[in-house]
Amino acid sequence: MAKLTYPEIKPLVWISNSRKEIAELPKPVRASFGHRLWQVQQGQAPRDMKMLPEIGRGVCELRESFDRNSFRVVYIVSLPSAIYVLHAFMKKSKSGIGIPKPNLERIQARLKKALTMDAEERK
């Protein structure tokens, strides 16, 4: 009988309020993001995933549209210890394709925290 092997599941770490932020999103959006974050933990590239190299190496964004609104989850996959969820939000800007400045600043601050946490984890 063949032995089943399972991929290593990388832990998910929520930075600051990111878990609360995702919990406040509409239920269908939460379900979609939850499923796709599970795929990320298994080493897969989920649908509608976008790399954000302008923020940092390995930083990615998941996008979801629901009820004429756009939602985003930003996370980093390139750190060895875990997948770090940096921010979840509804994109309010109707013009432009970039991340609104307040959200970008929050993501950058949380990225620094994730980098520190990951370095500590590896000591």
N, CA, C and O atoms as a Tinker XYZ file with bonds, in Angstrom:
   492  protein
     1  N      0.846000   -1.173000    0.000000    73     2
     2  CA     0.000000    0.000000    0.000000    64     1     3
     3  C      0.894000    1.239000    0.000000    63     2     4     5
     4  O      1.859000    1.317000    0.759000    81     3
     5  N      0.563000    2.210000   -0.860000    73     3     6
     6  CA     1.353000    3.432000   -0.975000    64     5     7
     7  C      1.097000    4.328000    0.237000    63     6     8     9
     8  O     -0.027000    4.455000    0.723000    81     7
     9  N      2.178000    4.940000    0.701000    73     7    10
    10  CA     2.075000    5.842000    1.843000    64     9    11
    11  C      1.685000    7.230000    1.332000    63    10    12    13
    12  O      2.275000    7.745000    0.382000    81    11
    13  N      0.678000    7.824000    1.982000    73    11    14
    14  CA     0.273000    9.179000    1.615000    64    13    15
    15  C      1.226000   10.178000    2.248000    63    14    16    17
    16  O      1.605000   10.050000    3.413000    81    15
    17  N      1.601000   11.165000    1.468000    73    15    18
    18  CA     2.424000   12.240000    2.013000    64    17    19
    19  C      1.643000   13.540000    1.906000    63    18    20    21
    20  O      0.916000   13.764000    0.938000    81    19
    21  N      1.798000   14.373000    2.885000    73    19    22
    22  CA     1.090000   15.634000    2.923000    64    21    23
    23  C      2.094000   16.781000    2.889000    63    22    24    25
    24  O      3.173000   16.683000    3.473000    81    23
    25  N      1.741000   17.863000    2.210000    73    23    26
    26  CA     2.654000   19.002000    2.195000    64    25    27
    27  C      2.751000   19.602000    3.594000    63    26    28    29
    28  O      1.812000   19.518000    4.386000    81    27
    29  N      3.885000   20.200000    3.881000    73    27    30
    30  CA     4.045000   20.880000    5.165000    64    29    31
    31  C      3.178000   22.131000    5.153000    63    30    32    33
    32  O      3.223000   22.928000    4.215000    81    31
    33  N      2.406000   22.285000    6.188000    73    31    34
    34  CA     1.513000   23.438000    6.308000    64    33    35
    35  C      2.263000   24.517000    7.086000    63    34    36    37
    36  O      2.667000   24.307000    8.230000    81    35
    37  N      2.439000   25.660000    6.457000    73    35    38
    38  CA     3.120000   26.771000    7.100000    64    37    39
    39  C      2.132000   27.486000    8.014000    63    38    40    41
    40  O      1.006000   27.762000    7.600000    81    39
    41  N      2.530000   27.792000    9.252000    73    39    42
    42  CA     1.587000   28.475000   10.150000    64    41    43
    43  C      1.199000   29.859000    9.644000    63    42    44    45
    44  O      1.935000   30.493000    8.888000    81    43
    45  N      0.039000   30.304000   10.074000    73    43    46
    46  CA    -0.472000   31.626000    9.741000    64    45    47
    47  C     -0.359000   32.478000   11.004000    63    46    48    49
    48  O     -0.848000   32.092000   12.066000    81    47
    49  N      0.291000   33.644000   10.881000    73    47    50
    50  CA     0.453000   34.550000   12.015000    64    49    51
    51  C     -0.227000   35.866000   11.666000    63    50    52    53
    52  O      0.024000   36.452000   10.613000    81    51
    53  N     -1.089000   36.317000   12.564000    73    51    54
    54  CA    -1.836000   37.552000   12.369000    64    53    55
    55  C     -1.068000   38.682000   13.033000    63    54    56    57
    56  O     -0.790000   38.620000   14.231000    81    55
    57  N     -0.722000   39.713000   12.271000    73    55    58
    58  CA     0.015000   40.845000   12.813000    64    57    59
    59  C     -0.982000   41.918000   13.261000    63    58    60    61
    60  O     -1.912000   42.269000   12.534000    81    59
    61  N     -0.765000   42.425000   14.468000    73    59    62
    62  CA    -1.598000   43.478000   15.064000    64    61    63
    63  C     -3.075000   43.095000   14.993000    63    62    64    65
    64  O     -3.455000   42.026000   15.470000    81    63
    65  N     -3.908000   43.944000   14.410000    73    63    66
    66  CA    -5.357000   43.725000   14.349000    64    65    67
    67  C     -5.806000   42.958000   13.110000    63    66    68    69
    68  O     -7.007000   42.896000   12.849000    81    67
    69  N     -4.906000   42.376000   12.346000    73    67    70
    70  CA    -5.300000   41.807000   11.051000    64    69    71
    71  C     -6.390000   40.735000   11.174000    63    70    72    73
    72  O     -7.247000   40.621000   10.298000    81    71
    73  N     -6.361000   39.961000   12.246000    73    71    74
    74  CA    -7.403000   38.933000   12.415000    64    73    75
    75  C     -8.765000   39.585000   12.664000    63    74    76    77
    76  O     -9.775000   39.137000   12.122000    81    75
    77  N     -8.796000   40.623000   13.468000    73    75    78
    78  CA   -10.040000   41.350000   13.730000    64    77    79
    79  C    -10.534000   42.032000   12.454000    63    78    80    81
    80  O    -11.733000   42.062000   12.179000    81    79
    81  N     -9.602000   42.575000   11.684000    73    79    82
    82  CA    -9.971000   43.248000   10.432000    64    81    83
    83  C    -10.657000   42.289000    9.469000    63    82    84    85
    84  O    -11.665000   42.633000    8.853000    81    83
    85  N    -10.108000   41.086000    9.342000    73    83    86
    86  CA   -10.712000   40.127000    8.417000    64    85    87
    87  C    -12.052000   39.620000    8.974000    63    86    88    89
    88  O    -12.965000   39.318000    8.206000    81    87
    89  N    -12.169000   39.527000   10.294000    73    87    90
    90  CA   -13.417000   39.073000   10.911000    64    89    91
    91  C    -14.555000   40.063000   10.685000    63    90    92    93
    92  O    -15.724000   39.678000   10.721000    81    91
    93  N    -14.233000   41.320000   10.456000    73    91    94
    94  CA   -15.249000   42.348000   10.250000    64    93    95
    95  C    -15.713000   42.461000    8.793000    63    94    96    97
    96  O    -16.630000   43.227000    8.498000    81    95
    97  N    -15.095000   41.716000    7.891000    73    95    98
    98  CA   -15.492000   41.743000    6.488000    64    97    99
    99  C    -16.762000   40.916000    6.300000    63    98   100   101
   100  O    -17.072000   40.070000    7.140000    81    99
   101  N    -17.505000   41.146000    5.208000    73    99   102
   102  CA   -18.709000   40.345000    4.959000    64   101   103
   103  C    -18.383000   38.845000    4.898000    63   102   104   105
   104  O    -17.305000   38.450000    4.454000    81   103
   105  N    -19.323000   38.035000    5.346000    73   103   106
   106  CA   -19.113000   36.583000    5.451000    64   105   107
   107  C    -18.606000   35.936000    4.153000    63   106   108   109
   108  O    -17.661000   35.150000    4.216000    81   107
   109  N    -19.190000   36.230000    2.977000    73   107   110
   110  CA   -18.669000   35.602000    1.750000    64   109   111
   111  C    -17.211000   35.999000    1.456000    63   110   112   113
   112  O    -16.440000   35.202000    0.922000    81   111
   113  N    -16.854000   37.213000    1.803000    73   111   114
   114  CA   -15.473000   37.686000    1.590000    64   113   115
   115  C    -14.531000   36.953000    2.547000    63   114   116   117
   116  O    -13.461000   36.499000    2.141000    81   115
   117  N    -14.927000   36.839000    3.813000    73   115   118
   118  CA   -14.121000   36.096000    4.806000    64   117   119
   119  C    -13.898000   34.664000    4.357000    63   118   120   121
   120  O    -12.788000   34.140000    4.448000    81   119
   121  N    -14.972000   34.029000    3.868000    73   119   122
   122  CA   -14.874000   32.630000    3.443000    64   121   123
   123  C    -13.890000   32.491000    2.276000    63   122   124   125
   124  O    -13.070000   31.573000    2.253000    81   123
   125  N    -13.977000   33.393000    1.327000    73   123   126
   126  CA   -13.079000   33.353000    0.173000    64   125   127
   127  C    -11.630000   33.559000    0.603000    63   126   128   129
   128  O    -10.742000   32.808000    0.200000    81   127
   129  N    -11.399000   34.588000    1.426000    73   127   130
   130  CA   -10.038000   34.856000    1.895000    64   129   131
   131  C     -9.516000   33.700000    2.750000    63   130   132   133
   132  O     -8.348000   33.325000    2.647000    81   131
   133  N    -10.384000   33.139000    3.591000    73   131   134
   134  CA    -9.963000   32.013000    4.429000    64   133   135
   135  C     -9.511000   30.829000    3.599000    63   134   136   137
   136  O     -8.483000   30.213000    3.882000    81   135
   137  N    -10.286000   30.514000    2.572000    73   135   138
   138  CA    -9.922000   29.395000    1.696000    64   137   139
   139  C     -8.596000   29.665000    0.985000    63   138   140   141
   140  O     -7.729000   28.794000    0.911000    81   139
   141  N     -8.453000   30.874000    0.469000    73   139   142
   142  CA    -7.230000   31.185000   -0.282000    64   141   143
   143  C     -6.014000   31.301000    0.628000    63   142   144   145
   144  O     -4.908000   30.970000    0.201000    81   143
   145  N     -6.180000   31.760000    1.869000    73   143   146
   146  CA    -5.049000   31.762000    2.805000    64   145   147
   147  C     -4.643000   30.328000    3.148000    63   146   148   149
   148  O     -3.460000   30.048000    3.338000    81   147
   149  N     -5.611000   29.427000    3.227000    73   147   150
   150  CA    -5.311000   28.008000    3.449000    64   149   151
   151  C     -4.472000   27.470000    2.283000    63   150   152   153
   152  O     -3.531000   26.705000    2.496000    81   151
   153  N     -4.809000   27.866000    1.063000    73   151   154
   154  CA    -4.012000   27.453000   -0.099000    64   153   155
   155  C     -2.579000   27.979000    0.018000    63   154   156   157
   156  O     -1.623000   27.262000   -0.278000    81   155
   157  N     -2.440000   29.222000    0.447000    73   155   158
   158  CA    -1.110000   29.818000    0.621000    64   157   159
   159  C     -0.317000   29.019000    1.652000    63   158   160   161
   160  O      0.866000   28.747000    1.448000    81   159
   161  N     -0.958000   28.642000    2.752000    73   159   162
   162  CA    -0.284000   27.851000    3.784000    64   161   163
   163  C      0.238000   26.525000    3.238000    63   162   164   165
   164  O      1.237000   25.999000    3.728000    81   163
   165  N     -0.431000   25.990000    2.231000    73   163   166
   166  CA    -0.023000   24.724000    1.623000    64   165   167
   167  C      0.982000   24.909000    0.487000    63   166   168   169
   168  O      1.378000   23.941000   -0.163000    81   167
   169  N      1.393000   26.158000    0.252000    73   167   170
   170  CA     2.384000   26.423000   -0.785000    64   169   171
   171  C      1.804000   26.643000   -2.166000    63   170   172   173
   172  O      2.544000   26.661000   -3.150000    81   171
   173  N      0.493000   26.811000   -2.261000    73   171   174
   174  CA    -0.153000   27.040000   -3.552000    64   173   175
   175  C     -0.308000   28.536000   -3.815000    63   174   176   177
   176  O     -0.291000   29.345000   -2.888000    81   175
   177  N     -0.456000   28.885000   -5.071000    73   175   178
   178  CA    -0.741000   30.269000   -5.467000    64   177   179
   179  C     -2.234000   30.371000   -5.744000    63   178   180   181
   180  O     -2.704000   29.848000   -6.755000    81   179
   181  N     -2.995000   31.034000   -4.869000    73   179   182
   182  CA    -4.442000   31.111000   -5.072000    64   181   183
   183  C     -4.816000   32.030000   -6.222000    63   182   184   185
   184  O     -4.001000   32.818000   -6.702000    81   183
   185  N     -6.075000   31.912000   -6.656000    73   183   186
   186  CA    -6.559000   32.765000   -7.738000    64   185   187
   187  C     -6.536000   34.223000   -7.295000    63   186   188   189
   188  O     -6.688000   34.542000   -6.115000    81   187
   189  N     -6.346000   35.071000   -8.251000    73   187   190
   190  CA    -6.381000   36.515000   -8.039000    64   189   191
   191  C     -5.380000   37.000000   -6.997000    63   190   192   193
   192  O     -5.645000   37.970000   -6.287000    81   191
   193  N     -4.243000   36.339000   -6.902000    73   191   194
   194  CA    -3.162000   36.749000   -6.026000    64   193   195
   195  C     -2.254000   37.685000   -6.816000    63   194   196   197
   196  O     -1.950000   37.427000   -7.981000    81   195
   197  N     -1.830000   38.754000   -6.190000    73   195   198
   198  CA    -0.981000   39.729000   -6.851000    64   197   199
   199  C      0.243000   39.983000   -5.984000    63   198   200   201
   200  O      0.118000   40.233000   -4.785000    81   199
   201  N      1.418000   39.921000   -6.584000    73   199   202
   202  CA     2.655000   40.242000   -5.873000    64   201   203
   203  C      2.754000   41.759000   -5.731000    63   202   204   205
   204  O      2.339000   42.500000   -6.622000    81   203
   205  N      3.305000   42.217000   -4.605000    73   203   206
   206  CA     3.488000   43.645000   -4.349000    64   205   207
   207  C      4.955000   43.939000   -4.045000    63   206   208   209
   208  O      5.293000   44.291000   -2.914000    81   207
   209  N      5.833000   43.798000   -5.049000    73   207   210
   210  CA     7.267000   43.984000   -4.799000    64   209   211
   211  C      7.629000   45.405000   -4.382000    63   210   212   213
   212  O      8.680000   45.624000   -3.781000    81   211
   213  N      6.767000   46.374000   -4.696000    73   211   214
   214  CA     7.048000   47.750000   -4.293000    64   213   215
   215  C      6.959000   47.919000   -2.774000    63   214   216   217
   216  O      7.502000   48.877000   -2.223000    81   215
   217  N      6.277000   46.994000   -2.098000    73   215   218
   218  CA     6.189000   47.032000   -0.632000    64   217   219
   219  C      7.304000   46.204000   -0.023000    63   218   220   221
   220  O      7.910000   46.606000    0.970000    81   219
   221  N      7.577000   45.048000   -0.612000    73   219   222
   222  CA     8.630000   44.188000   -0.090000    64   221   223
   223  C      8.650000   42.856000   -0.813000    63   222   224   225
   224  O      7.650000   42.435000   -1.393000    81   223
   225  N      9.791000   42.200000   -0.773000    73   223   226
   226  CA     9.948000   40.890000   -1.408000    64   225   227
   227  C      9.038000   39.873000   -0.721000    63   226   228   229
   228  O      9.091000   39.710000    0.498000    81   227
   229  N      8.215000   39.202000   -1.496000    73   227   230
   230  CA     7.330000   38.183000   -0.957000    64   229   231
   231  C      6.012000   38.707000   -0.412000    63   230   232   233
   232  O      5.209000   37.936000    0.114000    81   231
   233  N      5.777000   40.016000   -0.533000    73   231   234
   234  CA     4.500000   40.578000   -0.080000    64   233   235
   235  C      3.473000   40.388000   -1.197000    63   234   236   237
   236  O      3.737000   40.695000   -2.360000    81   235
   237  N      2.301000   39.878000   -0.824000    73   235   238
   238  CA     1.251000   39.559000   -1.787000    64   237   239
   239  C     -0.076000   40.132000   -1.319000    63   238   240   241
   240  O     -0.259000   40.492000   -0.157000    81   239
   241  N     -0.998000   40.199000   -2.281000    73   239   242
   242  CA    -2.325000   40.724000   -2.007000    64   241   243
   243  C     -3.356000   39.767000   -2.598000    63   242   244   245
   244  O     -3.206000   39.290000   -3.723000    81   243
   245  N     -4.397000   39.495000   -1.828000    73   243   246
   246  CA    -5.568000   38.798000   -2.333000    64   245   247
   247  C     -6.653000   39.839000   -2.527000    63   246   248   249
   248  O     -6.814000   40.736000   -1.700000    81   247
   249  N     -7.397000   39.722000   -3.615000    73   247   250
   250  CA    -8.443000   40.690000   -3.938000    64   249   251
   251  C     -9.779000   39.976000   -4.047000    63   250   252   253
   252  O     -9.861000   38.845000   -4.527000    81   251
   253  N    -10.817000   40.652000   -3.594000    73   251   254
   254  CA   -12.161000   40.092000   -3.675000    64   253   255
   255  C    -13.140000   41.234000   -3.899000    63   254   256   257
   256  O    -13.026000   42.292000   -3.279000    81   255
   257  N    -14.097000   41.016000   -4.784000    73   255   258
   258  CA   -15.183000   41.970000   -5.008000    64   257   259
   259  C    -16.465000   41.365000   -4.468000    63   258   260   261
   260  O    -16.745000   40.182000   -4.663000    81   259
   261  N    -17.238000   42.199000   -3.785000    73   259   262
   262  CA   -18.506000   41.745000   -3.235000    64   261   263
   263  C    -19.411000   42.950000   -3.036000    63   262   264   265
   264  O    -19.003000   43.953000   -2.450000    81   263
   265  N    -20.622000   42.850000   -3.518000    73   263   266
   266  CA   -21.622000   43.886000   -3.316000    64   265   267
   267  C    -21.101000   45.271000   -3.737000    63   266   268   269
   268  O    -21.283000   46.264000   -3.033000    81   267
   269  N    -20.463000   45.300000   -4.879000    73   267   270
   270  CA   -19.889000   46.508000   -5.486000    64   269   271
   271  C    -18.775000   47.162000   -4.656000    63   270   272   273
   272  O    -18.495000   48.350000   -4.816000    81   271
   273  N    -18.154000   46.392000   -3.785000    73   271   274
   274  CA   -17.006000   46.868000   -3.013000    64   273   275
   275  C    -15.810000   45.979000   -3.302000    63   274   276   277
   276  O    -15.960000   44.834000   -3.727000    81   275
   277  N    -14.613000   46.522000   -3.066000    73   275   278
   278  CA   -13.373000   45.773000   -3.252000    64   277   279
   279  C    -12.714000   45.571000   -1.897000    63   278   280   281
   280  O    -12.605000   46.498000   -1.094000    81   279
   281  N    -12.278000   44.346000   -1.663000    73   279   282
   282  CA   -11.646000   43.994000   -0.395000    64   281   283
   283  C    -10.251000   43.451000   -0.677000    63   282   284   285
   284  O    -10.002000   42.864000   -1.730000    81   283
   285  N     -9.345000   43.652000    0.276000    73   283   286
   286  CA    -7.963000   43.218000    0.118000    64   285   287
   287  C     -7.444000   42.574000    1.403000    63   286   288   289
   288  O     -7.817000   42.970000    2.507000    81   287
   289  N     -6.582000   41.580000    1.239000    73   287   290
   290  CA    -5.787000   41.024000    2.334000    64   289   291
   291  C     -4.341000   41.038000    1.844000    63   290   292   293
   292  O     -4.033000   40.553000    0.756000    81   291
   293  N     -3.465000   41.603000    2.668000    73   291   294
   294  CA    -2.047000   41.683000    2.314000    64   293   295
   295  C     -1.267000   40.809000    3.300000    63   294   296   297
   296  O     -1.498000   40.862000    4.508000    81   295
   297  N     -0.348000   40.011000    2.772000    73   295   298
   298  CA     0.418000   39.074000    3.593000    64   297   299
   299  C      1.807000   38.908000    2.992000    63   298   300   301
   300  O      2.060000   39.316000    1.858000    81   299
   301  N      2.699000   38.306000    3.766000    73   299   302
   302  CA     4.045000   38.028000    3.257000    64   301   303
   303  C      4.292000   36.529000    3.337000    63   302   304   305
   304  O      4.039000   35.893000    4.360000    81   303
   305  N      4.794000   35.978000    2.233000    73   303   306
   306  CA     5.026000   34.530000    2.142000    64   305   307
   307  C      6.499000   34.148000    2.191000    63   306   308   309
   308  O      6.820000   32.978000    2.399000    81   307
   309  N      7.389000   35.096000    2.007000    73   307   310
   310  CA     8.802000   34.761000    1.809000    64   309   311
   311  C      9.578000   34.516000    3.101000    63   310   312   313
   312  O     10.747000   34.133000    3.039000    81   311
   313  N      8.978000   34.723000    4.251000    73   311   314
   314  CA     9.696000   34.502000    5.505000    64   313   315
   315  C      9.619000   33.025000    5.876000    63   314   316   317
   316  O      8.589000   32.387000    5.662000    81   315
   317  N     10.689000   32.480000    6.425000    73   315   318
   318  CA    10.738000   31.033000    6.628000    64   317   319
   319  C      9.831000   30.472000    7.723000    63   318   320   321
   320  O      9.415000   29.317000    7.638000    81   319
   321  N      9.518000   31.264000    8.746000    73   319   322
   322  CA     8.791000   30.716000    9.899000    64   321   323
   323  C      7.286000   30.590000    9.702000    63   322   324   325
   324  O      6.669000   29.679000   10.254000    81   323
   325  N      6.682000   31.495000    8.919000    73   323   326
   326  CA     5.217000   31.511000    8.825000    64   325   327
   327  C      4.772000   32.388000    7.664000    63   326   328   329
   328  O      5.568000   33.074000    7.023000    81   327
   329  N      3.458000   32.336000    7.419000    73   327   330
   330  CA     2.784000   33.303000    6.550000    64   329   331
   331  C      2.267000   34.376000    7.498000    63   330   332   333
   332  O      1.514000   34.073000    8.423000    81   331
   333  N      2.655000   35.608000    7.282000    73   331   334
   334  CA     2.244000   36.702000    8.156000    64   333   335
   335  C      1.176000   37.534000    7.455000    63   334   336   337
   336  O      1.425000   38.109000    6.395000    81   335
   337  N     -0.024000   37.596000    8.055000    73   335   338
   338  CA    -1.111000   38.413000    7.512000    64   337   339
   339  C     -0.920000   39.828000    8.066000    63   338   340   341
   340  O     -0.952000   40.046000    9.277000    81   339
   341  N     -0.724000   40.775000    7.161000    73   339   342
   342  CA    -0.382000   42.139000    7.563000    64   341   343
   343  C     -1.599000   43.046000    7.712000    63   342   344   345
   344  O     -1.645000   43.867000    8.628000    81   343
   345  N     -2.588000   42.911000    6.823000    73   343   346
   346  CA    -3.713000   43.846000    6.849000    64   345   347
   347  C     -4.860000   43.309000    6.003000    63   346   348   349
   348  O     -4.641000   42.659000    4.981000    81   347
   349  N     -6.088000   43.589000    6.440000    73   347   350
   350  CA    -7.292000   43.274000    5.669000    64   349   351
   351  C     -8.162000   44.518000    5.688000    63   350   352   353
   352  O     -8.366000   45.127000    6.738000    81   351
   353  N     -8.678000   44.894000    4.513000    73   351   354
   354  CA    -9.428000   46.142000    4.443000    64   353   355
   355  C    -10.330000   46.185000    3.223000    63   354   356   357
   356  O    -10.167000   45.428000    2.266000    81   355
   357  N    -11.305000   47.117000    3.294000    73   355   358
   358  CA   -12.137000   47.415000    2.134000    64   357   359
   359  C    -11.485000   48.595000    1.437000    63   358   360   361
   360  O    -11.224000   49.629000    2.053000    81   359
   361  N    -11.231000   48.435000    0.169000    73   359   362
   362  CA   -10.605000   49.509000   -0.605000    64   361   363
   363  C    -11.679000   50.529000   -0.944000    63   362   364   365
   364  O    -12.605000   50.248000   -1.705000    81   363
   365  N    -11.543000   51.712000   -0.371000    73   363   366
   366  CA   -12.563000   52.741000   -0.540000    64   365   367
   367  C    -12.311000   53.624000   -1.743000    63   366   368   369
   368  O    -13.239000   54.233000   -2.276000    81   367
   369  N    -11.068000   53.699000   -2.173000    73   367   370
   370  CA   -10.732000   54.574000   -3.289000    64   369   371
   371  C    -11.364000   54.062000   -4.570000    63   370   372   373
   372  O    -11.153000   52.912000   -4.953000    81   371
   373  N    -12.128000   54.897000   -5.224000    73   371   374
   374  CA   -12.769000   54.513000   -6.481000    64   373   375
   375  C    -11.881000   54.836000   -7.679000    63   374   376   377
   376  O    -12.116000   54.344000   -8.782000    81   375
   377  N    -10.868000   55.658000   -7.461000    73   375   378
   378  CA    -9.965000   56.003000   -8.562000    64   377   379
   379  C     -8.569000   55.494000   -8.234000    63   378   380   381
   380  O     -8.163000   55.467000   -7.072000    81   379
   381  N     -7.867000   55.104000   -9.233000    73   379   382
   382  CA    -6.505000   54.620000   -9.038000    64   381   383
   383  C     -6.476000   53.149000   -8.697000    63   382   384   385
   384  O     -7.452000   52.582000   -8.205000    81   383
   385  N     -5.332000   52.542000   -8.971000    73   383   386
   386  CA    -5.212000   51.107000   -8.735000    64   385   387
   387  C     -4.337000   50.792000   -7.532000    63   386   388   389
   388  O     -4.245000   49.638000   -7.115000    81   387
   389  N     -3.698000   51.805000   -6.977000    73   387   390
   390  CA    -2.797000   51.572000   -5.862000    64   389   391
   391  C     -3.525000   51.414000   -4.545000    63   390   392   393
   392  O     -4.737000   51.610000   -4.458000    81   391
   393  N     -2.766000   51.056000   -3.521000    73   391   394
   394  CA    -3.290000   50.927000   -2.171000    64   393   395
   395  C     -3.348000   52.327000   -1.569000    63   394   396   397
   396  O     -2.368000   53.067000   -1.647000    81   395
   397  N     -4.479000   52.706000   -0.969000    73   395   398
   398  CA    -4.578000   54.031000   -0.351000    64   397   399
   399  C     -3.477000   54.249000    0.692000    63   398   400   401
   400  O     -3.076000   53.317000    1.389000    81   399
   401  N     -2.997000   55.484000    0.788000    73   399   402
   402  CA    -1.841000   55.806000    1.626000    64   401   403
   403  C     -1.985000   55.351000    3.083000    63   402   404   405
   404  O     -1.039000   54.769000    3.614000    81   403
   405  N     -3.126000   55.587000    3.762000    73   403   406
   406  CA    -3.218000   55.122000    5.156000    64   405   407
   407  C     -3.058000   53.604000    5.282000    63   406   408   409
   408  O     -2.423000   53.119000    6.218000    81   407
   409  N     -3.635000   52.861000    4.339000    73   407   410
   410  CA    -3.486000   51.407000    4.352000    64   409   411
   411  C     -2.048000   51.004000    4.070000    63   410   412   413
   412  O     -1.526000   50.083000    4.698000    81   411
   413  N     -1.409000   51.682000    3.135000    73   411   414
   414  CA    -0.016000   51.387000    2.792000    64   413   415
   415  C      0.896000   51.612000    3.990000    63   414   416   417
   416  O      1.779000   50.799000    4.264000    81   415
   417  N      0.687000   52.701000    4.696000    73   415   418
   418  CA     1.510000   52.988000    5.881000    64   417   419
   419  C      1.317000   51.917000    6.951000    63   418   420   421
   420  O      2.280000   51.498000    7.594000    81   419
   421  N      0.080000   51.477000    7.142000    73   419   422
   422  CA    -0.201000   50.408000    8.119000    64   421   423
   423  C      0.492000   49.109000    7.688000    63   422   424   425
   424  O      1.077000   48.416000    8.520000    81   423
   425  N      0.429000   48.783000    6.410000    73   423   426
   426  CA     1.069000   47.570000    5.899000    64   425   427
   427  C      2.574000   47.629000    6.114000    63   426   428   429
   428  O      3.172000   46.650000    6.560000    81   427
   429  N      3.187000   48.752000    5.807000    73   427   430
   430  CA     4.636000   48.896000    5.962000    64   429   431
   431  C      5.063000   48.758000    7.425000    63   430   432   433
   432  O      6.072000   48.116000    7.718000    81   431
   433  N      4.299000   49.358000    8.344000    73   431   434
   434  CA     4.623000   49.238000    9.767000    64   433   435
   435  C      4.492000   47.785000   10.238000    63   434   436   437
   436  O      5.323000   47.290000   10.999000    81   435
   437  N      3.448000   47.124000    9.780000    73   435   438
   438  CA     3.239000   45.725000   10.188000    64   437   439
   439  C      4.253000   44.794000    9.537000    63   438   440   441
   440  O      4.613000   43.770000   10.116000    81   439
   441  N      4.711000   45.134000    8.350000    73   439   442
   442  CA     5.759000   44.338000    7.705000    64   441   443
   443  C      7.024000   44.373000    8.550000    63   442   444   445
   444  O      7.668000   43.342000    8.743000    81   443
   445  N      7.383000   45.535000    9.051000    73   443   446
   446  CA     8.565000   45.648000    9.925000    64   445   447
   447  C      8.399000   44.753000   11.149000    63   446   448   449
   448  O      9.339000   44.077000   11.567000    81   447
   449  N      7.201000   44.755000   11.717000    73   447   450
   450  CA     6.930000   43.910000   12.882000    64   449   451
   451  C      7.062000   42.431000   12.521000    63   450   452   453
   452  O      7.632000   41.655000   13.288000    81   451
   453  N      6.540000   42.039000   11.364000    73   451   454
   454  CA     6.629000   40.638000   10.927000    64   453   455
   455  C      8.081000   40.221000   10.716000    63   454   456   457
   456  O      8.472000   39.116000   11.089000    81   455
   457  N      8.872000   41.096000   10.124000    73   455   458
   458  CA    10.293000   40.792000    9.909000    64   457   459
   459  C     11.003000   40.574000   11.238000    63   458   460   461
   460  O     11.812000   39.656000   11.370000    81   459
   461  N     10.701000   41.415000   12.222000    73   459   462
   462  CA    11.301000   41.268000   13.555000    64   461   463
   463  C     10.858000   39.981000   14.213000    63   462   464   465
   464  O     11.677000   39.249000   14.769000    81   463
   465  N      9.553000   39.695000   14.153000    73   463   466
   466  CA     9.029000   38.464000   14.754000    64   465   467
   467  C      9.651000   37.220000   14.129000    63   466   468   469
   468  O      9.998000   36.274000   14.835000    81   467
   469  N      9.792000   37.223000   12.801000    73   467   470
   470  CA    10.349000   36.065000   12.121000    64   469   471
   471  C     11.818000   35.875000   12.488000    63   470   472   473
   472  O     12.271000   34.747000   12.683000    81   471
   473  N     12.557000   36.974000   12.583000    73   471   474
   474  CA    13.977000   36.882000   12.974000    64   473   475
   475  C     14.096000   36.311000   14.391000    63   474   476   477
   476  O     14.967000   35.482000   14.654000    81   475
   477  N     13.234000   36.747000   15.293000    73   475   478
   478  CA    13.235000   36.228000   16.675000    64   477   479
   479  C     12.898000   34.746000   16.710000    63   478   480   481
   480  O     13.491000   33.985000   17.474000    81   479
   481  N     11.941000   34.337000   15.876000    73   479   482
   482  CA    11.525000   32.941000   15.818000    64   481   483
   483  C     12.670000   32.027000   15.381000    63   482   484   485
   484  O     12.750000   30.877000   15.813000    81   483
   485  N     13.536000   32.531000   14.541000    73   483   486
   486  CA    14.633000   31.709000   14.006000    64   485   487
   487  C     15.869000   31.690000   14.898000    63   486   488   489
   488  O     16.813000   30.953000   14.614000    81   487
   489  N     15.887000   32.475000   15.961000    73   487   490
   490  CA    17.064000   32.489000   16.866000    64   489   491
   491  C     17.147000   31.234000   17.673000    63   490   492
   492  O     18.065000   31.077000   18.478000    81   491
